[in-house]
């Protein structure tokens, strides 16, 4: 990761990965100005379908959400865009809740849907 660039985390549940890809395509020019970190499958899709450079963590169920939460706690991530599928159960829900809690504890912007993520990056606050 580059020292002078801010870092965004991009995560999407399986049912929302297409939304993340569409969001990234629509905002590619802005996202390219950041260092990006993502869970494994989301990161792979962003690399292959959008052409973004992404540091990939483990997949969410294998600990990727927890890895990103640790980076948030250490002050390494400026904002988290986690497109949540609210209609399905997720076996790693404790990690998901932990990540959201860490974002709230450390006052890190957290977008759970494309509209919120678009608003956050449109404000140029990051």
BAMARFI-398642 format. One record per atom (N, C-alpha, C): atom name; x, y, z; residue number from 0; residue in three letters. Coordinates in pm, whole numbers, plus 50000, padded with zeros to 5 digits. Last residue first. Layout:
BEGIN
(rec "CA" (X Y Z) NUM "ala"),
...
This chain:
BEGIN
(rec "N" (48687 51174 50183) 125 "unk"),
(rec "CA" (48790 51072 50208) 125 "unk"),
(rec "C" (48921 51112 50147) 125 "unk"),
(rec "N" (48518 51366 50100) 124 "unk"),
(rec "CA" (48564 51375 50238) 124 "unk"),
(rec "C" (48676 51275 50266) 124 "unk"),
(rec "N" (48389 51373 49863) 123 "unk"),
(rec "CA" (48531 51404 49859) 123 "unk"),
(rec "C" (48589 51418 50001) 123 "unk"),
(rec "N" (48132 51293 49834) 122 "unk"),
(rec "CA" (48154 51408 49921) 122 "unk"),
(rec "C" (48299 51454 49921) 122 "unk"),
(rec "N" (48131 51062 49690) 121 "unk"),
(rec "CA" (48096 51185 49619) 121 "unk"),
(rec "C" (48123 51310 49703) 121 "unk"),
(rec "N" (48177 50859 49870) 120 "unk"),
(rec "CA" (48288 50899 49781) 120 "unk"),
(rec "C" (48258 51027 49703) 120 "unk"),
(rec "N" (47925 50862 50005) 119 "unk"),
(rec "CA" (48050 50882 50077) 119 "unk"),
(rec "C" (48162 50927 49982) 119 "unk"),
(rec "N" (47742 50806 49798) 118 "unk"),
(rec "CA" (47734 50933 49870) 118 "unk"),
(rec "C" (47867 50962 49941) 118 "unk"),
(rec "N" (47821 50548 49729) 117 "unk"),
(rec "CA" (47830 50655 49630) 117 "unk"),
(rec "C" (47826 50792 49697) 117 "unk"),
(rec "N" (47757 50415 49970) 116 "unk"),
(rec "CA" (47896 50419 49923) 116 "unk"),
(rec "C" (47915 50533 49821) 116 "unk"),
(rec "N" (47478 50445 49971) 115 "unk"),
(rec "CA" (47558 50507 50077) 115 "unk"),
(rec "C" (47704 50519 50034) 115 "unk"),
(rec "N" (47413 50297 49742) 114 "unk"),
(rec "CA" (47373 50438 49753) 114 "unk"),
(rec "C" (47457 50510 49859) 114 "unk"),
(rec "N" (47509 50031 49787) 113 "unk"),
(rec "CA" (47571 50118 49687) 113 "unk"),
(rec "C" (47534 50266 49701) 113 "unk"),
(rec "N" (47542 49960 50144) 112 "unk"),
(rec "CA" (47473 49950 50016) 112 "unk"),
(rec "C" (47535 50050 49917) 112 "unk"),
(rec "N" (47675 50009 50373) 111 "unk"),
(rec "CA" (47625 49873 50356) 111 "unk"),
(rec "C" (47548 49854 50226) 111 "unk"),
(rec "N" (47959 50181 50461) 110 "unk"),
(rec "CA" (47847 50179 50367) 110 "unk"),
(rec "C" (47802 50035 50349) 110 "unk"),
(rec "N" (48107 50349 50713) 109 "unk"),
(rec "CA" (48068 50214 50674) 109 "unk"),
(rec "C" (47945 50222 50586) 109 "unk"),
(rec "N" (48375 50544 50838) 108 "unk"),
(rec "CA" (48255 50535 50755) 108 "unk"),
(rec "C" (48233 50392 50705) 108 "unk"),
(rec "N" (48477 50496 51168) 107 "unk"),
(rec "CA" (48516 50477 51028) 107 "unk"),
(rec "C" (48388 50465 50945) 107 "unk"),
(rec "N" (48491 50508 51450) 106 "unk"),
(rec "CA" (48433 50617 51373) 106 "unk"),
(rec "C" (48479 50616 51227) 106 "unk"),
(rec "N" (48561 50292 51601) 105 "unk"),
(rec "CA" (48670 50377 51553) 105 "unk"),
(rec "C" (48623 50489 51460) 105 "unk"),
(rec "N" (48313 50174 51653) 104 "unk"),
(rec "CA" (48401 50210 51764) 104 "unk"),
(rec "C" (48506 50311 51721) 104 "unk"),
(rec "N" (48223 50123 51388) 103 "unk"),
(rec "CA" (48152 50218 51474) 103 "unk"),
(rec "C" (48238 50264 51592) 103 "unk"),
(rec "N" (48410 49934 51303) 102 "unk"),
(rec "CA" (48392 50058 51228) 102 "unk"),
(rec "C" (48324 50164 51314) 102 "unk"),
(rec "N" (48360 49735 51496) 101 "unk"),
(rec "CA" (48491 49802 51493) 101 "unk"),
(rec "C" (48483 49933 51415) 101 "unk"),
(rec "N" (48100 49658 51416) 100 "unk"),
(rec "CA" (48123 49715 51549) 100 "unk"),
(rec "C" (48255 49793 51552) 100 "unk"),
(rec "N" (48153 49548 51166) 99 "unk"),
(rec "CA" (48065 49666 51177) 99 "unk"),
(rec "C" (48085 49736 51311) 99 "unk"),
(rec "N" (48315 49333 51245) 98 "unk"),
(rec "CA" (48367 49436 51156) 98 "unk"),
(rec "C" (48283 49563 51167) 98 "unk"),
(rec "N" (48130 49187 51400) 97 "unk"),
(rec "CA" (48253 49240 51459) 97 "unk"),
(rec "C" (48313 49351 51376) 97 "unk"),
(rec "N" (47943 49112 51212) 96 "unk"),
(rec "CA" (47902 49203 51320) 96 "unk"),
(rec "C" (48023 49266 51387) 96 "unk"),
(rec "N" (48112 48941 51067) 95 "unk"),
(rec "CA" (48048 49056 51002) 95 "unk"),
(rec "C" (48008 49159 51107) 95 "unk"),
(rec "N" (48173 48748 51256) 94 "unk"),
(rec "CA" (48281 48829 51199) 94 "unk"),
(rec "C" (48225 48955 51133) 94 "unk"),
(rec "N" (47913 48640 51303) 93 "unk"),
(rec "CA" (47987 48706 51412) 93 "unk"),
(rec "C" (48103 48792 51361) 93 "unk"),
(rec "N" (47848 48532 51043) 92 "unk"),
(rec "CA" (47783 48653 51092) 92 "unk"),
(rec "C" (47856 48717 51210) 92 "unk"),
(rec "N" (47929 48320 50887) 91 "unk"),
(rec "CA" (48032 48398 50955) 91 "unk"),
(rec "C" (47976 48531 51007) 91 "unk"),
(rec "N" (47702 48219 50765) 90 "unk"),
(rec "CA" (47763 48142 50872) 90 "unk"),
(rec "C" (47870 48219 50949) 90 "unk"),
(rec "N" (47424 48415 50705) 89 "unk"),
(rec "CA" (47565 48401 50675) 89 "unk"),
(rec "C" (47633 48331 50791) 89 "unk"),
(rec "N" (47103 48426 50544) 88 "unk"),
(rec "CA" (47186 48402 50662) 88 "unk"),
(rec "C" (47330 48380 50618) 88 "unk"),
(rec "N" (46960 48689 50342) 87 "unk"),
(rec "CA" (47017 48556 50359) 87 "unk"),
(rec "C" (47098 48547 50487) 87 "unk"),
(rec "N" (46884 48950 50316) 86 "unk"),
(rec "CA" (46780 48848 50304) 86 "unk"),
(rec "C" (46831 48706 50321) 86 "unk"),
(rec "N" (47081 49141 50309) 85 "unk"),
(rec "CA" (47001 49130 50432) 85 "unk"),
(rec "C" (46899 49017 50429) 85 "unk"),
(rec "N" (47392 49144 50212) 84 "unk"),
(rec "CA" (47271 49080 50164) 84 "unk"),
(rec "C" (47182 49056 50287) 84 "unk"),
(rec "N" (47590 49437 50202) 83 "unk"),
(rec "CA" (47532 49329 50281) 83 "unk"),
(rec "C" (47406 49276 50214) 83 "unk"),
(rec "N" (47876 49563 50106) 82 "unk"),
(rec "CA" (47741 49547 50053) 82 "unk"),
(rec "C" (47682 49419 50110) 82 "unk"),
(rec "N" (48077 49765 50254) 81 "unk"),
(rec "CA" (48041 49625 50274) 81 "unk"),
(rec "C" (47896 49608 50230) 81 "unk"),
(rec "N" (48327 49969 50253) 80 "unk"),
(rec "CA" (48206 49952 50173) 80 "unk"),
(rec "C" (48175 49803 50175) 80 "unk"),
(rec "N" (48488 50161 50488) 79 "unk"),
(rec "CA" (48454 50024 50450) 79 "unk"),
(rec "C" (48324 50027 50372) 79 "unk"),
(rec "N" (48768 50387 50505) 78 "unk"),
(rec "CA" (48624 50361 50496) 78 "unk"),
(rec "C" (48604 50217 50451) 78 "unk"),
(rec "N" (49041 50381 50571) 77 "unk"),
(rec "CA" (48967 50507 50581) 77 "unk"),
(rec "C" (48815 50488 50581) 77 "unk"),
(rec "N" (49258 50175 50749) 76 "unk"),
(rec "CA" (49150 50181 50649) 76 "unk"),
(rec "C" (49063 50303 50676) 76 "unk"),
(rec "N" (49436 50175 50958) 75 "unk"),
(rec "CA" (49490 50161 50823) 75 "unk"),
(rec "C" (49385 50176 50713) 75 "unk"),
(rec "N" (49383 50167 51229) 74 "unk"),
(rec "CA" (49381 50296 51162) 74 "unk"),
(rec "C" (49434 50293 51019) 74 "unk"),
(rec "N" (49350 49927 51353) 73 "unk"),
(rec "CA" (49485 49982 51351) 73 "unk"),
(rec "C" (49495 50115 51278) 73 "unk"),
(rec "N" (49086 49871 51298) 72 "unk"),
(rec "CA" (49123 49901 51436) 72 "unk"),
(rec "C" (49262 49964 51445) 72 "unk"),
(rec "N" (49110 49809 51025) 71 "unk"),
(rec "CA" (49031 49926 51067) 71 "unk"),
(rec "C" (49074 49968 51207) 71 "unk"),
(rec "N" (49258 49574 51046) 70 "unk"),
(rec "CA" (49318 49691 50979) 70 "unk"),
(rec "C" (49243 49819 51014) 70 "unk"),
(rec "N" (49068 49412 51172) 69 "unk"),
(rec "CA" (49195 49442 51240) 69 "unk"),
(rec "C" (49262 49564 51178) 69 "unk"),
(rec "N" (48875 49399 50970) 68 "unk"),
(rec "CA" (48842 49463 51098) 68 "unk"),
(rec "C" (48970 49500 51174) 68 "unk"),
(rec "N" (49016 49246 50784) 67 "unk"),
(rec "CA" (48986 49386 50752) 67 "unk"),
(rec "C" (48949 49461 50880) 67 "unk"),
(rec "N" (49021 49003 50922) 66 "unk"),
(rec "CA" (49147 49068 50882) 66 "unk"),
(rec "C" (49124 49216 50853) 66 "unk"),
(rec "N" (48748 48951 50944) 65 "unk"),
(rec "CA" (48825 48976 51066) 65 "unk"),
(rec "C" (48959 49044 51033) 65 "unk"),
(rec "N" (48688 48902 50678) 64 "unk"),
(rec "CA" (48620 49013 50747) 64 "unk"),
(rec "C" (48698 49052 50872) 64 "unk"),
(rec "N" (48848 48673 50632) 63 "unk"),
(rec "CA" (48877 48800 50564) 63 "unk"),
(rec "C" (48811 48920 50629) 63 "unk"),
(rec "N" (48788 48423 50737) 62 "unk"),
(rec "CA" (48855 48521 50822) 62 "unk"),
(rec "C" (48886 48653 50758) 62 "unk"),
(rec "N" (48638 48260 50579) 61 "unk"),
(rec "CA" (48766 48205 50628) 61 "unk"),
(rec "C" (48846 48306 50709) 61 "unk"),
(rec "N" (48418 48406 50495) 60 "unk"),
(rec "CA" (48397 48294 50588) 60 "unk"),
(rec "C" (48526 48234 50645) 60 "unk"),
(rec "N" (48561 48597 50319) 59 "unk"),
(rec "CA" (48492 48634 50442) 59 "unk"),
(rec "C" (48474 48519 50540) 59 "unk"),
(rec "N" (48888 48491 50210) 58 "unk"),
(rec "CA" (48745 48508 50187) 58 "unk"),
(rec "C" (48678 48536 50322) 58 "unk"),
(rec "N" (49175 48695 50296) 57 "unk"),
(rec "CA" (49104 48569 50290) 57 "unk"),
(rec "C" (48959 48594 50252) 57 "unk"),
(rec "N" (49243 48980 50080) 56 "unk"),
(rec "CA" (49252 48910 50207) 56 "unk"),
(rec "C" (49193 48770 50188) 56 "unk"),
(rec "N" (49408 49142 49819) 55 "unk"),
(rec "CA" (49305 49047 49859) 55 "unk"),
(rec "C" (49340 48979 49992) 55 "unk"),
(rec "N" (49434 49458 49696) 54 "unk"),
(rec "CA" (49500 49364 49786) 54 "unk"),
(rec "C" (49393 49272 49842) 54 "unk"),
(rec "N" (49378 49543 49361) 53 "unk"),
(rec "CA" (49318 49517 49492) 53 "unk"),
(rec "C" (49407 49422 49570) 53 "unk"),
(rec "N" (49327 49743 49089) 52 "unk"),
(rec "CA" (49433 49679 49167) 52 "unk"),
(rec "C" (49382 49667 49310) 52 "unk"),
(rec "N" (49063 49679 48856) 51 "unk"),
(rec "CA" (49120 49753 48969) 51 "unk"),
(rec "C" (49231 49672 49034) 51 "unk"),
(rec "N" (48914 49569 48652) 50 "unk"),
(rec "CA" (49052 49607 48626) 50 "unk"),
(rec "C" (49115 49689 48735) 50 "unk"),
(rec "N" (48665 49460 48659) 49 "unk"),
(rec "CA" (48674 49607 48657) 49 "unk"),
(rec "C" (48815 49653 48624) 49 "unk"),
(rec "N" (48691 49183 48651) 48 "unk"),
(rec "CA" (48580 49245 48578) 48 "unk"),
(rec "C" (48592 49397 48565) 48 "unk"),
(rec "N" (48930 49119 48796) 47 "unk"),
(rec "CA" (48901 49060 48665) 47 "unk"),
(rec "C" (48796 49137 48585) 47 "unk"),
(rec "N" (48921 49277 49033) 46 "unk"),
(rec "CA" (49040 49274 48948) 46 "unk"),
(rec "C" (49003 49229 48806) 46 "unk"),
(rec "N" (48670 49218 49132) 45 "unk"),
(rec "CA" (48704 49358 49101) 45 "unk"),
(rec "C" (48827 49366 49012) 45 "unk"),
(rec "N" (48694 48942 49173) 44 "unk"),
(rec "CA" (48596 48994 49076) 44 "unk"),
(rec "C" (48629 49137 49036) 44 "unk"),
(rec "N" (48889 48942 49374) 43 "unk"),
(rec "CA" (48915 48876 49247) 43 "unk"),
(rec "C" (48820 48927 49139) 43 "unk"),
(rec "N" (48751 49073 49582) 42 "unk"),
(rec "CA" (48871 49132 49522) 42 "unk"),
(rec "C" (48904 49073 49386) 42 "unk"),
(rec "N" (48553 48884 49635) 41 "unk"),
(rec "CA" (48516 49019 49591) 41 "unk"),
(rec "C" (48635 49085 49522) 41 "unk"),
(rec "N" (48716 48672 49721) 40 "unk"),
(rec "CA" (48634 48658 49601) 40 "unk"),
(rec "C" (48590 48793 49547) 40 "unk"),
(rec "N" (48866 48795 49951) 39 "unk"),
(rec "CA" (48924 48727 49836) 39 "unk"),
(rec "C" (48836 48725 49711) 39 "unk"),
(rec "N" (48794 49133 50052) 38 "unk"),
(rec "CA" (48794 48990 50078) 38 "unk"),
(rec "C" (48823 48920 49945) 38 "unk"),
(rec "N" (49022 49403 49982) 37 "unk"),
(rec "CA" (48893 49335 49971) 37 "unk"),
(rec "C" (48907 49192 50020) 37 "unk"),
(rec "N" (49151 49728 49942) 36 "unk"),
(rec "CA" (49164 49598 50005) 36 "unk"),
(rec "C" (49026 49534 50002) 36 "unk"),
(rec "N" (49311 49981 49756) 35 "unk"),
(rec "CA" (49192 49901 49781) 35 "unk"),
(rec "C" (49229 49769 49844) 35 "unk"),
(rec "N" (49412 50309 49764) 34 "unk"),
(rec "CA" (49456 50171 49780) 34 "unk"),
(rec "C" (49332 50094 49819) 34 "unk"),
(rec "N" (49257 50537 49529) 33 "unk"),
(rec "CA" (49275 50479 49662) 33 "unk"),
(rec "C" (49349 50347 49653) 33 "unk"),
(rec "N" (49201 50611 49276) 32 "unk"),
(rec "CA" (49282 50705 49354) 32 "unk"),
(rec "C" (49313 50653 49494) 32 "unk"),
(rec "N" (49025 50428 49174) 31 "unk"),
(rec "CA" (49167 50414 49137) 31 "unk"),
(rec "C" (49257 50509 49213) 31 "unk"),
(rec "N" (48777 50526 49251) 30 "unk"),
(rec "CA" (48836 50415 49327) 30 "unk"),
(rec "C" (48985 50397 49295) 30 "unk"),
(rec "N" (48731 50716 49048) 29 "unk"),
(rec "CA" (48750 50759 49187) 29 "unk"),
(rec "C" (48821 50650 49266) 29 "unk"),
(rec "N" (48707 50554 48822) 28 "unk"),
(rec "CA" (48803 50665 48822) 28 "unk"),
(rec "C" (48831 50715 48964) 28 "unk"),
(rec "N" (48494 50378 48894) 27 "unk"),
(rec "CA" (48631 50330 48876) 27 "unk"),
(rec "C" (48734 50443 48886) 27 "unk"),
(rec "N" (48226 50389 48935) 26 "unk"),
(rec "CA" (48311 50480 49013) 26 "unk"),
(rec "C" (48459 50445 49001) 26 "unk"),
(rec "N" (48106 50195 48779) 25 "unk"),
(rec "CA" (48054 50331 48772) 25 "unk"),
(rec "C" (48146 50433 48838) 25 "unk"),
(rec "N" (48250 49970 48863) 24 "unk"),
(rec "CA" (48259 50014 48723) 24 "unk"),
(rec "C" (48214 50160 48711) 24 "unk"),
(rec "N" (48169 49955 49131) 23 "unk"),
(rec "CA" (48309 49980 49100) 23 "unk"),
(rec "C" (48327 50026 48955) 23 "unk"),
(rec "N" (47895 49898 49097) 22 "unk"),
(rec "CA" (47937 50019 49168) 22 "unk"),
(rec "C" (48080 50055 49129) 22 "unk"),
(rec "N" (47916 49648 48969) 21 "unk"),
(rec "CA" (47850 49761 48901) 21 "unk"),
(rec "C" (47890 49894 48964) 21 "unk"),
(rec "N" (48041 49503 49176) 20 "unk"),
(rec "CA" (48107 49517 49046) 20 "unk"),
(rec "C" (48048 49636 48970) 20 "unk"),
(rec "N" (47842 49520 49372) 19 "unk"),
(rec "CA" (47975 49577 49397) 19 "unk"),
(rec "C" (48049 49598 49267) 19 "unk"),
(rec "N" (47632 49384 49248) 18 "unk"),
(rec "CA" (47614 49525 49282) 18 "unk"),
(rec "C" (47749 49592 49307) 18 "unk"),
(rec "N" (47746 49130 49237) 17 "unk"),
(rec "CA" (47715 49199 49111) 17 "unk"),
(rec "C" (47695 49348 49136) 17 "unk"),
(rec "N" (47753 49072 49513) 16 "unk"),
(rec "CA" (47879 49090 49438) 16 "unk"),
(rec "C" (47856 49161 49305) 16 "unk"),
(rec "N" (47535 49012 49662) 15 "unk"),
(rec "CA" (47558 49154 49633) 15 "unk"),
(rec "C" (47686 49179 49553) 15 "unk"),
(rec "N" (47528 48747 49727) 14 "unk"),
(rec "CA" (47411 48803 49662) 14 "unk"),
(rec "C" (47425 48949 49623) 14 "unk"),
(rec "N" (47775 48723 49866) 13 "unk"),
(rec "CA" (47756 48661 49735) 13 "unk"),
(rec "C" (47639 48721 49659) 13 "unk"),
(rec "N" (47865 49044 50008) 12 "unk"),
(rec "CA" (47810 48909 50018) 12 "unk"),
(rec "C" (47784 48855 49878) 12 "unk"),
(rec "N" (48158 49226 49969) 11 "unk"),
(rec "CA" (48020 49206 49926) 11 "unk"),
(rec "C" (47981 49061 49949) 11 "unk"),
(rec "N" (48388 49491 50032) 10 "unk"),
(rec "CA" (48340 49357 50066) 10 "unk"),
(rec "C" (48197 49345 50015) 10 "unk"),
(rec "N" (48663 49694 50039) 9 "unk"),
(rec "CA" (48546 49658 49959) 9 "unk"),
(rec "C" (48510 49512 49986) 9 "unk"),
(rec "N" (48819 49962 50200) 8 "unk"),
(rec "CA" (48792 49818 50201) 8 "unk"),
(rec "C" (48662 49793 50126) 8 "unk"),
(rec "N" (49060 50205 50109) 7 "unk"),
(rec "CA" (48919 50166 50120) 7 "unk"),
(rec "C" (48911 50015 50121) 7 "unk"),
(rec "N" (49315 50423 50213) 6 "unk"),
(rec "CA" (49275 50286 50181) 6 "unk"),
(rec "C" (49126 50267 50204) 6 "unk"),
(rec "N" (49500 50698 50071) 5 "unk"),
(rec "CA" (49407 50640 50169) 5 "unk"),
(rec "C" (49359 50504 50119) 5 "unk"),
(rec "N" (49845 50748 50008) 4 "unk"),
(rec "CA" (49708 50725 49960) 4 "unk"),
(rec "C" (49625 50665 50071) 4 "unk"),
(rec "N" (50101 50760 50103) 3 "unk"),
(rec "CA" (50028 50885 50095) 3 "unk"),
(rec "C" (49885 50870 50043) 3 "unk"),
(rec "N" (50200 50492 50099) 2 "unk"),
(rec "CA" (50192 50567 50223) 2 "unk"),
(rec "C" (50103 50690 50215) 2 "unk"),
(rec "N" (50042 50225 49933) 1 "unk"),
(rec "CA" (50116 50348 49922) 1 "unk"),
(rec "C" (50093 50433 50046) 1 "unk"),
(rec "N" (50083 49882 50000) 0 "unk"),
(rec "CA" (50000 50000 50000) 0 "unk"),
(rec "C" (50088 50125 50000) 0 "unk"),
